[in-house]
Amino acid sequence: MWTDGIKNSFQDADSIGRALGLPEDEVEKIREVVEHFPVRIPEYYLDLIDKDDPDDPIAKMCVPSEYELSQDGSFDTSGEESNTKEEGVQHKYKQTALILSTNVCAMYCRHCFRRRMVGLTDAELNKQMSAAVSYVKSHPEITNVLITGGDSLMLPNHIIRSYLEEFTKLPNIDLIRFGSRVPVSFPQRITEDPELIDIFREYCDKKAIYLVTQFNHPRELTEEAVKAVRMFRDLGIQVRNQTVLLKGVNSDPEVLGELLRSLTRNEIVPYYIFQCRPVRGVKGRFQVPLLEGVKIVDAAKGMQNGIGKGVRYCMSHPLGKIEIIGELEEGKMLFKFHQNKYPEDRSRIFTVDLDKSSTWLTDELMPE
């Protein structure tokens, strides 16, 4: 059973050290990080690591690093607290309600932007589904819900069924999205649980359902991962991918370009490439400067067919999703709000003067 794979995951410094053959000083660094932030690596994902490569990109995403103890950055980079309307319910954009359904993941990614809560606290979670349903029902402008976490596919099957049962009843809802990295980090949750697929089969004809994944490197698109995705696609559920641009993982145009090609080859639609957020413990390790990032993305998109070229390079800013369009002249970059929490600024286009080290649009950089 897939649950055995979770129980047997690597969840402490010593077991990770033994599995990867790490020296004791490296194990001690991991031990110190794990005192503050949880670790969980399924054996499946740990086996993707090239143990002979000290800079292995897969390892960077799952093995704790001393960089995580840095105090630089913020734990709420997108203003999630200010957009919370009910317990575990965020309503930032007019048409979308976001449900924080769980704080559990099959794997705790080291670049996680919700590391303030994931694996640590349930304080921000939706504990009463009825409250979330009532909120969405009472706001007819909401046309879609995003059930996320944590990882929404780590919810018990009966909870997933309940979310689907309740939200498919609402006439204002056009579609339901599930945000999950399970197909990437632990596809056995899908491939070894026929009940889960039966649940989605039951409801996918009642409302449009989308699975939103996060593949960040071509090596994550294994045979097992593709099989898990195909099981959803065979139900008529569209699978879309949101990649995070991560220094040392996919910050090479060839790597990012191959990732986008691999996604479209396997009928996964590249949706967004997100600028890594300035999260505390993540900012200094994974962020790529914006002027460099746009060149990487443009070069990667240049390798794609028409489907792959549809991906957008964006950042999730407290004001909204901002599309990073390109450099106009040296140091001056063009941006456009893809979404904005304030209707009057929806689709606003603006320019910002950046230096070569700028990785985010801080309040000081934002135009009036």
C-alpha positions as a Python dict, from the first residue, in 0.01 Angstrom:
ca = {
    (1, 'M'): (0, 0, 0),
    (2, 'W'): (106, 355, -67),
    (3, 'T'): (73, 437, 304),
    (4, 'D'): (372, 210, 374),
    (5, 'G'): (579, 431, 145),
    (6, 'I'): (498, 733, 360),
    (7, 'K'): (576, 549, 683),
    (8, 'N'): (909, 438, 539),
    (9, 'S'): (1008, 783, 415),
    (10, 'F'): (1332, 942, 531),
    (11, 'Q'): (1234, 1181, 811),
    (12, 'D'): (1550, 1245, 1010),
    (13, 'A'): (1908, 1353, 951),
    (14, 'D'): (2072, 1021, 1035),
    (15, 'S'): (1867, 812, 791),
    (16, 'I'): (1921, 1066, 513),
    (17, 'G'): (2292, 1072, 588),
    (18, 'R'): (2319, 695, 568),
    (19, 'A'): (2117, 674, 247),
    (20, 'L'): (2327, 939, 73),
    (21, 'G'): (2662, 851, 229),
    (22, 'L'): (2705, 1199, 379),
    (23, 'P'): (2992, 1287, 615),
    (24, 'E'): (2903, 1353, 979),
    (25, 'D'): (2948, 1731, 952),
    (26, 'E'): (2682, 1742, 676),
    (27, 'V'): (2450, 1522, 881),
    (28, 'E'): (2490, 1758, 1176),
    (29, 'K'): (2385, 2054, 958),
    (30, 'I'): (2074, 1865, 849),
    (31, 'R'): (2004, 1776, 1212),
    (32, 'E'): (2010, 2143, 1308),
    (33, 'V'): (1767, 2240, 1030),
    (34, 'V'): (1525, 1959, 1115),
    (35, 'E'): (1490, 2104, 1466),
    (36, 'H'): (1308, 2397, 1301),
    (37, 'F'): (1160, 2266, 974),
    (38, 'P'): (1037, 1912, 907),
    (39, 'V'): (1190, 1677, 653),
    (40, 'R'): (1026, 1394, 464),
    (41, 'I'): (1168, 1230, 152),
    (42, 'P'): (995, 924, 4),
    (43, 'E'): (1239, 650, -96),
    (44, 'Y'): (1108, 686, -452),
    (45, 'Y'): (1221, 1049, -473),
    (46, 'L'): (1548, 998, -287),
    (47, 'D'): (1639, 734, -546),
    (48, 'L'): (1628, 1008, -814),
    (49, 'I'): (1930, 1177, -653),
    (50, 'D'): (2268, 1137, -819),
    (51, 'K'): (2474, 1059, -509),
    (52, 'D'): (2797, 1128, -697),
    (53, 'D'): (2698, 1487, -776),
    (54, 'P'): (2746, 1727, -482),
    (55, 'D'): (2532, 1985, -668),
    (56, 'D'): (2257, 1745, -770),
    (57, 'P'): (1939, 1945, -849),
    (58, 'I'): (1703, 1679, -712),
    (59, 'A'): (1890, 1678, -379),
    (60, 'K'): (1863, 2057, -357),
    (61, 'M'): (1483, 2032, -361),
    (62, 'C'): (1451, 1769, -86),
    (63, 'V'): (1760, 1756, 138),
    (64, 'P'): (1772, 2020, 415),
    (65, 'S'): (2045, 2281, 390),
    (66, 'E'): (2206, 2515, 642),
    (67, 'Y'): (2081, 2804, 423),
    (68, 'E'): (1734, 2740, 565),
    (69, 'L'): (1838, 2891, 898),
    (70, 'S'): (1890, 3233, 738),
    (71, 'Q'): (1660, 3503, 876),
    (72, 'D'): (1659, 3697, 550),
    (73, 'G'): (1318, 3712, 382),
    (74, 'S'): (957, 3675, 495),
    (75, 'F'): (728, 3384, 582),
    (76, 'D'): (426, 3539, 406),
    (77, 'T'): (553, 3675, 77),
    (78, 'S'): (216, 3702, -100),
    (79, 'G'): (1, 3855, 172),
    (80, 'E'): (-193, 3538, 244),
    (81, 'E'): (-289, 3648, 595),
    (82, 'S'): (-458, 3964, 467),
    (83, 'N'): (-660, 3764, 213),
    (84, 'T'): (-796, 3508, 461),
    (85, 'K'): (-1172, 3553, 494),
    (86, 'E'): (-1269, 3237, 683),
    (87, 'E'): (-1055, 2978, 859),
    (88, 'G'): (-848, 2825, 580),
    (89, 'V'): (-1024, 3021, 304),
    (90, 'Q'): (-840, 3287, 104),
    (91, 'H'): (-1018, 3518, -141),
    (92, 'K'): (-763, 3739, -313),
    (93, 'Y'): (-898, 3738, -669),
    (94, 'K'): (-1264, 3795, -745),
    (95, 'Q'): (-1330, 3462, -920),
    (96, 'T'): (-1111, 3234, -706),
    (97, 'A'): (-1134, 3091, -355),
    (98, 'L'): (-828, 2911, -221),
    (99, 'I'): (-879, 2641, 40),
    (100, 'L'): (-587, 2549, 268),
    (101, 'S'): (-702, 2192, 319),
    (102, 'T'): (-400, 2030, 488),
    (103, 'N'): (-50, 2101, 618),
    (104, 'V'): (77, 1757, 514),
    (105, 'C'): (293, 1676, 209),
    (106, 'A'): (436, 1352, 80),
    (107, 'M'): (768, 1539, 67),
    (108, 'Y'): (865, 1866, 230),
    (109, 'C'): (1031, 2069, -45),
    (110, 'R'): (1314, 2292, 67),
    (111, 'H'): (1190, 2582, -151),
    (112, 'C'): (835, 2574, -10),
    (113, 'F'): (672, 2918, 18),
    (114, 'R'): (437, 2799, 296),
    (115, 'R'): (715, 2661, 514),
    (116, 'R'): (573, 2873, 799),
    (117, 'M'): (296, 2612, 835),
    (118, 'V'): (357, 2301, 624),
    (119, 'G'): (434, 2007, 850),
    (120, 'L'): (428, 2237, 1152),
    (121, 'T'): (90, 2389, 1242),
    (122, 'D'): (-276, 2357, 1151),
    (123, 'A'): (-358, 2713, 1263),
    (124, 'E'): (-432, 2835, 909),
    (125, 'L'): (-619, 2529, 782),
    (126, 'N'): (-982, 2487, 686),
    (127, 'K'): (-1108, 2268, 971),
    (128, 'Q'): (-1478, 2311, 901),
    (129, 'M'): (-1560, 2232, 541),
    (130, 'S'): (-1910, 2370, 589),
    (131, 'A'): (-1767, 2717, 657),
    (132, 'A'): (-1566, 2708, 333),
    (133, 'V'): (-1865, 2588, 134),
    (134, 'S'): (-2090, 2854, 287),
    (135, 'Y'): (-1841, 3127, 206),
    (136, 'V'): (-1812, 3019, -158),
    (137, 'K'): (-2188, 2975, -189),
    (138, 'S'): (-2250, 3326, -51),
    (139, 'H'): (-2008, 3484, -300),
    (140, 'P'): (-2154, 3415, -646),
    (141, 'E'): (-1863, 3598, -809),
    (142, 'I'): (-1644, 3297, -715),
    (143, 'T'): (-1638, 3063, -1015),
    (144, 'N'): (-1357, 2827, -913),
    (145, 'V'): (-1194, 2684, -603),
    (146, 'L'): (-833, 2578, -560),
    (147, 'I'): (-792, 2305, -298),
    (148, 'T'): (-433, 2308, -184),
    (149, 'G'): (-220, 2293, 131),
    (150, 'G'): (25, 2134, 200),
    (151, 'D'): (-67, 1882, -65),
    (152, 'S'): (-436, 1827, -137),
    (153, 'L'): (-383, 1470, -259),
    (154, 'M'): (-245, 1377, 83),
    (155, 'L'): (-591, 1426, 229),
    (156, 'P'): (-778, 1108, 325),
    (157, 'N'): (-999, 983, 45),
    (158, 'H'): (-1321, 1056, 234),
    (159, 'I'): (-1219, 1421, 274),
    (160, 'I'): (-1137, 1453, -97),
    (161, 'R'): (-1475, 1300, -174),
    (162, 'S'): (-1647, 1547, 60),
    (163, 'Y'): (-1482, 1849, -103),
    (164, 'L'): (-1587, 1722, -445),
    (165, 'E'): (-1939, 1640, -329),
    (166, 'E'): (-1994, 1984, -177),
    (167, 'F'): (-1836, 2202, -444),
    (168, 'T'): (-1984, 2017, -742),
    (169, 'K'): (-2328, 2107, -603),
    (170, 'L'): (-2270, 2484, -622),
    (171, 'P'): (-2412, 2644, -939),
    (172, 'N'): (-2161, 2932, -933),
    (173, 'I'): (-1862, 2694, -954),
    (174, 'D'): (-1732, 2622, -1305),
    (175, 'L'): (-1423, 2423, -1208),
    (176, 'I'): (-1233, 2276, -916),
    (177, 'R'): (-854, 2266, -900),
    (178, 'F'): (-637, 2041, -684),
    (179, 'G'): (-283, 2164, -620),
    (180, 'S'): (-46, 1872, -571),
    (181, 'R'): (319, 1773, -598),
    (182, 'V'): (228, 1410, -526),
    (183, 'P'): (263, 1306, -895),
    (184, 'V'): (620, 1439, -874),
    (185, 'S'): (741, 1329, -534),
    (186, 'F'): (531, 1021, -457),
    (187, 'P'): (322, 900, -754),
    (188, 'Q'): (242, 576, -570),
    (189, 'R'): (-24, 770, -377),
    (190, 'I'): (-213, 771, -708),
    (191, 'T'): (-102, 454, -883),
    (192, 'E'): (-150, 229, -579),
    (193, 'D'): (-489, 363, -469),
    (194, 'P'): (-771, 271, -708),
    (195, 'E'): (-1025, 420, -466),
    (196, 'L'): (-878, 768, -523),
    (197, 'I'): (-921, 737, -899),
    (198, 'D'): (-1275, 604, -853),
    (199, 'I'): (-1360, 912, -648),
    (200, 'F'): (-1240, 1148, -919),
    (201, 'R'): (-1415, 938, -1184),
    (202, 'E'): (-1741, 983, -995),
    (203, 'Y'): (-1723, 1362, -995),
    (204, 'C'): (-1533, 1463, -1308),
    (205, 'D'): (-1851, 1460, -1517),
    (206, 'K'): (-2029, 1692, -1274),
    (207, 'K'): (-1776, 1977, -1287),
    (208, 'A'): (-1452, 2043, -1470),
    (209, 'I'): (-1161, 1926, -1253),
    (210, 'Y'): (-800, 2029, -1301),
    (211, 'L'): (-487, 1886, -1142),
    (212, 'V'): (-212, 2145, -1097),
    (213, 'T'): (131, 1990, -1053),
    (214, 'Q'): (482, 2125, -994),
    (215, 'F'): (750, 1951, -1199),
    (216, 'N'): (1071, 2152, -1170),
    (217, 'H'): (1332, 1932, -1339),
    (218, 'P'): (1323, 1688, -1635),
    (219, 'R'): (1443, 1400, -1417),
    (220, 'E'): (1124, 1425, -1213),
    (221, 'L'): (923, 1311, -1516),
    (222, 'T'): (984, 942, -1451),
    (223, 'E'): (781, 653, -1589),
    (224, 'E'): (597, 629, -1255),
    (225, 'A'): (519, 1003, -1250),
    (226, 'V'): (388, 999, -1607),
    (227, 'K'): (173, 695, -1523),
    (228, 'A'): (16, 882, -1230),
    (229, 'V'): (-58, 1184, -1449),
    (230, 'R'): (-202, 962, -1724),
    (231, 'M'): (-447, 808, -1478),
    (232, 'F'): (-598, 1154, -1422),
    (233, 'R'): (-585, 1244, -1791),
    (234, 'D'): (-768, 923, -1880),
    (235, 'L'): (-1059, 1051, -1671),
    (236, 'G'): (-1071, 1368, -1878),
    (237, 'I'): (-901, 1572, -1604),
    (238, 'Q'): (-663, 1826, -1753),
    (239, 'V'): (-319, 1841, -1591),
    (240, 'R'): (-136, 2173, -1580),
    (241, 'N'): (207, 2248, -1442),
    (242, 'Q'): (347, 2538, -1244),
    (243, 'T'): (726, 2534, -1237),
    (244, 'V'): (929, 2741, -991),
    (245, 'L'): (1247, 2894, -1133),
    (246, 'L'): (1513, 2769, -890),
    (247, 'K'): (1882, 2856, -892),
    (248, 'G'): (2090, 2545, -936),
    (249, 'V'): (1788, 2333, -1027),
    (250, 'N'): (1641, 2463, -1353),
    (251, 'S'): (1817, 2799, -1396),
    (252, 'D'): (1989, 2674, -1712),
    (253, 'P'): (1798, 2738, -2038),
    (254, 'E'): (1873, 2387, -2167),
    (255, 'V'): (1739, 2224, -1850),
    (256, 'L'): (1429, 2443, -1836),
    (257, 'G'): (1373, 2399, -2208),
    (258, 'E'): (1391, 2021, -2179),
    (259, 'L'): (1150, 2031, -1885),
    (260, 'L'): (893, 2224, -2089),
    (261, 'R'): (936, 1986, -2383),
    (262, 'S'): (899, 1684, -2155),
    (263, 'L'): (580, 1826, -2009),
    (264, 'T'): (413, 1886, -2345),
    (265, 'R'): (541, 1550, -2471),
    (266, 'N'): (347, 1390, -2188),
    (267, 'E'): (36, 1605, -2238),
    (268, 'I'): (95, 1820, -1929),
    (269, 'V'): (30, 2184, -2013),
    (270, 'P'): (301, 2427, -1891),
    (271, 'Y'): (101, 2697, -1714),
    (272, 'Y'): (331, 2926, -1517),
    (273, 'I'): (701, 2958, -1446),
    (274, 'F'): (704, 3132, -1111),
    (275, 'Q'): (977, 3357, -981),
    (276, 'C'): (1093, 3197, -656),
    (277, 'R'): (955, 3397, -365),
    (278, 'P'): (1175, 3571, -106),
    (279, 'V'): (1078, 3327, 167),
    (280, 'R'): (1285, 3318, 483),
    (281, 'G'): (1537, 3037, 445),
    (282, 'V'): (1474, 3014, 69),
    (283, 'K'): (1551, 3362, -63),
    (284, 'G'): (1930, 3347, -57),
    (285, 'R'): (1959, 2995, -192),
    (286, 'F'): (1707, 2958, -473),
    (287, 'Q'): (1619, 3302, -611),
    (288, 'V'): (1744, 3400, -956),
    (289, 'P'): (1780, 3774, -1040),
    (290, 'L'): (1489, 3895, -1254),
    (291, 'L'): (1708, 4027, -1535),
    (292, 'E'): (1876, 3688, -1557),
    (293, 'G'): (1553, 3493, -1511),
    (294, 'V'): (1374, 3652, -1805),
    (295, 'K'): (1664, 3560, -2034),
    (296, 'I'): (1656, 3199, -1910),
    (297, 'V'): (1280, 3173, -1964),
    (298, 'D'): (1292, 3335, -2309),
    (299, 'A'): (1571, 3100, -2419),
    (300, 'A'): (1380, 2797, -2288),
    (301, 'K'): (1059, 2909, -2459),
    (302, 'G'): (1255, 2948, -2783),
    (303, 'M'): (1306, 2571, -2783),
    (304, 'Q'): (931, 2495, -2765),
    (305, 'N'): (646, 2427, -3001),
    (306, 'G'): (329, 2635, -2985),
    (307, 'I'): (193, 2464, -2671),
    (308, 'G'): (514, 2511, -2474),
    (309, 'K'): (539, 2876, -2575),
    (310, 'G'): (213, 2950, -2393),
    (311, 'V'): (378, 2936, -2050),
    (312, 'R'): (398, 3268, -1858),
    (313, 'Y'): (683, 3389, -1637),
    (314, 'C'): (515, 3542, -1331),
    (315, 'M'): (555, 3630, -966),
    (316, 'S'): (291, 3598, -694),
    (317, 'H'): (316, 3944, -541),
    (318, 'P'): (102, 4070, -250),
    (319, 'L'): (-83, 4287, -504),
    (320, 'G'): (-143, 4004, -749),
    (321, 'K'): (10, 3784, -1017),
    (322, 'I'): (256, 3992, -1214),
    (323, 'E'): (373, 3874, -1555),
    (324, 'I'): (743, 3938, -1615),
    (325, 'I'): (743, 4032, -1982),
    (326, 'G'): (1097, 4134, -2066),
    (327, 'E'): (1379, 4388, -2063),
    (328, 'L'): (1309, 4705, -2262),
    (329, 'E'): (1654, 4854, -2233),
    (330, 'E'): (1943, 4800, -1999),
    (331, 'G'): (1807, 4762, -1648),
    (332, 'K'): (1446, 4858, -1734),
    (333, 'M'): (1194, 4574, -1726),
    (334, 'L'): (834, 4557, -1847),
    (335, 'F'): (568, 4397, -1625),
    (336, 'K'): (193, 4341, -1650),
    (337, 'F'): (-59, 4244, -1387),
    (338, 'H'): (-200, 3910, -1490),
    (339, 'Q'): (-433, 3937, -1191),
    (340, 'N'): (-473, 4204, -924),
    (341, 'K'): (-660, 4209, -595),
    (342, 'Y'): (-770, 4565, -678),
    (343, 'P'): (-997, 4576, -989),
    (344, 'E'): (-881, 4921, -1098),
    (345, 'D'): (-528, 4787, -1151),
    (346, 'R'): (-628, 4471, -1332),
    (347, 'S'): (-413, 4431, -1649),
    (348, 'R'): (-199, 4733, -1557),
    (349, 'I'): (131, 4755, -1748),
    (350, 'F'): (432, 4919, -1585),
    (351, 'T'): (810, 4941, -1599),
    (352, 'V'): (1067, 4917, -1322),
    (353, 'D'): (1436, 5006, -1313),
    (354, 'L'): (1621, 4703, -1177),
    (355, 'D'): (1979, 4635, -1084),
    (356, 'K'): (2143, 4305, -1170),
    (357, 'S'): (2081, 4160, -825),
    (358, 'S'): (1707, 4239, -799),
    (359, 'T'): (1507, 3922, -740),
    (360, 'W'): (1167, 4066, -636),
    (361, 'L'): (949, 4373, -670),
    (362, 'T'): (976, 4526, -325),
    (363, 'D'): (754, 4814, -214),
    (364, 'E'): (1037, 5055, -296),
    (365, 'L'): (1051, 4935, -657),
    (366, 'M'): (677, 4933, -726),
    (367, 'P'): (550, 5238, -919),
    (368, 'E'): (289, 5471, -767),
}
